[in-house]
Amino acid sequence: MQSFKDKVVVVTGGASGIGKSLARAFLGEGAKVVISDVEQGALDRTASELSAQGGTLRAIVTNVSKPDSVNALADAVFEEFGACHVLCNNAGVSVPNNNVWDTTPNDWQWVLGVNLRGIAHGIQAFVPRMLASGEEGIVMNTSSGDGGISPLADQSVYASSKAGVSIMTECLNAQLVGQNTRLRACIFYPSGGILPTGIWTTKRNRPAELAREKPAPDGAEMTFEEFMSGMKDIGIELPVQDLDELAQFALNGLREGDFVIMIGRESMEETLVERARKLARGQCPIEHGLHG
Ligand SMILES: NC(=O)c1ccc[n+]([C@@H]2O[C@H](COP(=O)([O-])OP(=O)(O)OC[C@H]3O[C@@H](n4cnc5c(N)ncnc54)[C@H](O)[C@@H]3O)[C@@H](O)[C@H]2O)c1
């Protein structure tokens, strides 16, 4: 897709972080943007902030883990705009770092419900209508290098969900290409440095009915500021990635027709080769997580 001018773009999880920056970037290129999010207050604040830059913006409360809610989003988008050209399945959540045996049923229910099934719900609600329109379109699914490329051992729930996102997207794109459609799917791996997004306070979005059944271990949850200052204390200065630059990079990747959109994509080759080598030798490809 060469230009986003007048294209209809839907961004889930658009109230904060990467989704908000994606929405801002699409708006800046003249797209009609629909941001959707489960967090009403943040959605309203972001809508009024982004609206100030002009253009067409709508904000619709949606819970991606609920098929009916995502279908209602698609109904509203097609009713008002008659199309969706770019679907960014971006909403995501995470749970505290843990040994797999200390994760809980609700950890899995919540994270897989939003990160993995949420993306399936987006595809189910939008892709048939995007196909029926006969227009060119793209589904961009937000994965993570943590799982999509190589997992951090301590983040088993999140990494499992993101590995699933990457595989689902490969399957989807193969089907869209194989069936001669005008749609494509691609994977977005946010990267480039530490990302100052709301994921650090992700538990704000955790529904009471899926609360963790036992307390998180000490040190398993920290804010962006706590993490950065902890790193600084041990002499590590980590680069912070600007979110608007990251979003612009994603739009450029979409324009280029890249299947994998990732700052520093070339660096994944060695990681994947090493991973493949170890697996082919019958070894576990990861040795330890953040806490070794
Ligand atoms: N921040 C990182 O380091 C990083 C790295 C790789 C991938 N990602 C992925 O990027 C995406 C965006 O995350 P972010 O880092 O900007 O965090 P964020 O918390 O700022 O944004 C996520 C958004 O998703 C929304 N959301 C949560 N549950 C939802 C639900 N059930 N339905 C609809 N919306 C829901 C949140 O309210 C929030 O606005 C996620 O998929 C995340 O996994 C983040």
The ligand as a MOL file (V3000), in Angstrom:
LIG
                    3D

  0  0  0     0  0            999 V3000
M  V30 BEGIN CTAB
M  V30 COUNTS 44 48 0 0 0
M  V30 BEGIN ATOM
M  V30 1 N 6.2330 -2.2890 25.1920 0
M  V30 2 C 7.0280 -3.2380 24.7300 0
M  V30 3 O 8.1840 -3.3830 25.1340 0
M  V30 4 C 6.5130 -4.1580 23.6610 0
M  V30 5 C 7.4360 -4.9560 22.9670 0
M  V30 6 C 6.9670 -5.8240 21.9980 0
M  V30 7 C 5.6130 -5.8880 21.7420 0
M  V30 8 N 4.7290 -5.1110 22.4260 0 CHG=1
M  V30 9 C 3.3170 -5.2040 22.1050 0
M  V30 10 O 2.8590 -3.9660 21.6280 0
M  V30 11 C 1.4450 -3.8880 21.8070 0
M  V30 12 C 1.0770 -2.5560 22.4310 0
M  V30 13 O 1.5410 -2.5440 23.7790 0
M  V30 14 P 2.2170 -1.2800 24.4620 0
M  V30 15 O 3.5810 -1.6700 24.8290 0
M  V30 16 O 1.9840 -0.0600 23.6560 0 CHG=-1
M  V30 17 O 1.3940 -1.2140 25.8380 0
M  V30 18 P 0.1840 -0.2620 26.2780 0
M  V30 19 O -0.3300 -0.8060 27.5580 0
M  V30 20 O 0.6220 1.1500 26.2460 0
M  V30 21 O -0.8750 -0.4780 25.1240 0
M  V30 22 C -1.7140 -1.6160 25.0560 0
M  V30 23 C -3.1380 -1.1340 24.8920 0
M  V30 24 O -3.9980 -2.2830 24.8030 0
M  V30 25 C -5.1780 -1.9790 25.5460 0
M  V30 26 N -5.8650 -3.1980 25.9380 0
M  V30 27 C -5.5440 -4.0490 26.9480 0
M  V30 28 N -6.4650 -5.0340 27.0330 0
M  V30 29 C -7.3520 -4.8110 26.0410 0
M  V30 30 C -8.5210 -5.4870 25.6230 0
M  V30 31 N -8.9560 -6.5900 26.2550 0
M  V30 32 N -9.2080 -4.9960 24.5600 0
M  V30 33 C -8.7880 -3.8520 23.9340 0
M  V30 34 N -7.7020 -3.1690 24.3100 0
M  V30 35 C -6.9870 -3.6460 25.3430 0
M  V30 36 C -4.6550 -1.1660 26.7270 0
M  V30 37 O -5.6870 -0.4260 27.3760 0
M  V30 38 C -3.5970 -0.2950 26.0740 0
M  V30 39 O -4.1420 0.9410 25.6320 0
M  V30 40 C 1.0620 -5.0920 22.6660 0
M  V30 41 O 0.5530 -6.1190 21.8240 0
M  V30 42 C 2.3820 -5.5090 23.2640 0
M  V30 43 O 2.4020 -6.8470 23.6240 0
M  V30 44 C 5.1630 -4.2330 23.3730 0
M  V30 END ATOM
M  V30 BEGIN BOND
M  V30 1 1 1 2
M  V30 2 2 2 3
M  V30 3 1 2 4
M  V30 4 1 4 5
M  V30 5 2 4 44
M  V30 6 2 5 6
M  V30 7 1 6 7
M  V30 8 2 7 8
M  V30 9 1 8 9
M  V30 10 1 8 44
M  V30 11 1 9 10
M  V30 12 1 9 42
M  V30 13 1 10 11
M  V30 14 1 11 12
M  V30 15 1 11 40
M  V30 16 1 12 13
M  V30 17 1 13 14
M  V30 18 2 14 15
M  V30 19 1 14 16
M  V30 20 1 14 17
M  V30 21 1 17 18
M  V30 22 2 18 19
M  V30 23 1 18 20
M  V30 24 1 18 21
M  V30 25 1 21 22
M  V30 26 1 22 23
M  V30 27 1 23 24
M  V30 28 1 23 38
M  V30 29 1 24 25
M  V30 30 1 25 26
M  V30 31 1 25 36
M  V30 32 1 26 27
M  V30 33 1 26 35
M  V30 34 2 27 28
M  V30 35 1 28 29
M  V30 36 1 29 30
M  V30 37 2 29 35
M  V30 38 1 30 31
M  V30 39 2 30 32
M  V30 40 1 32 33
M  V30 41 2 33 34
M  V30 42 1 34 35
M  V30 43 1 36 37
M  V30 44 1 36 38
M  V30 45 1 38 39
M  V30 46 1 40 41
M  V30 47 1 40 42
M  V30 48 1 42 43
M  V30 END BOND
M  V30 END CTAB
M  END
